[in-house]
Structures are given as structure tokens and as C-alpha cells.
């Protein structure tokens, strides 16, 4: 078995172990079930398409990291995640900000896999290659907030409030979208800087080779 396959299988097993572990006695079983549907569909899609359009280990690793954070969040419900409560106690934030961390991570961790997808499947180049992932993250964040509102209206009020996780903030949806946008912008900025530095380094090496 190749090293590439071993890494992919290892990441998948990690997610499955975390998912099964977090499925044990969730704080709100109905919320856990609803919030776990889309990630499960996403993982199945990655498995089905990995031969046709394989992503890099970096992309699969970033996706796994995001799914791990989301799985932890839906186990506790985002407003009750212990790490977020600890942050609130230490930094006096006034609310559990674990949901903000996950939304930021959605942009920061998934922007690169999106960039890779656009680059490999559509041969996108130039500034558009950095623009499309940011706009895709922002669009998907908005779609997620719409889906959340549909679910909140469709289920009983208690679960609706839990699912939205607004914690009394009337601007929660907009702040979540902004967090994802900031994450995507940071990711693309870092990627652009790294590639610029590598390009400059390669140019210097070529000039040194020619001068010898």
C-alpha cells in the first residue's frame, strides 16, 4: 500500500474515531443528529471523488481538522463546549466563543482545499485563484446561516435556539460569516506570501546557477 493511501486512510480513521466518540451521549441528541448530517454527506463525497479528483495531503488534513472541531462542537452544542467556557472565564468574553473559532476555522482551514480544487479542476490562474476561495467561503457561510434558520423554524423552539447558537446576540449570523471571511482572507494572504517568497528564492537560485 502506498504512502499516499496510508495517509488518506489514517485521516479518515481519525475522523471516524472522533465522530463515534463524540456520538456517545451528546448533550442534545436531536441537535447532534441534525448538525451531523451535512458533514457526513461531505465525507462520503470526498471518498467517492478521491480517485477522480484527489486533493493533497495538506488539503485532506485541513478538512479533517475542521471536521474534528465541528464534531466536538455538535457533541456539546456550541454554547456549552468546555474549551469555550474556559476561554470565557479567563478572558471575560461574555459568551462561549467556540462557535466563532469554528466559523473562522471554516474559512482558514477550507480556503486552501477550495483553492486547490479550483486550480486542479478548472485550471484557474492569477488573482482569480485567490479570489474564488474567499467568495466561496463567504457564500457557503451565508447558505449555512440560511439553512440554520430553516431548521430553527422547523423544529421545536428550544432546539431552534440551540441550533442557532446565537447566545442572545442579534448579530450572531453576521459575525459568524465575518469570522469565516477573515479566516479565508488570512489563509489566501499567507498562501500568496509563501508562493511569492518561494518564487523569489527560485529566481535567486537560477541567477546564482547562471553566474557560475
Helices and strands as residue ranges (DSSP letters): H 3-22, H 29-49, H 57-76, G 78-80, H 82-91, H 98-121, H 128-154, H 157-164, H 172-211
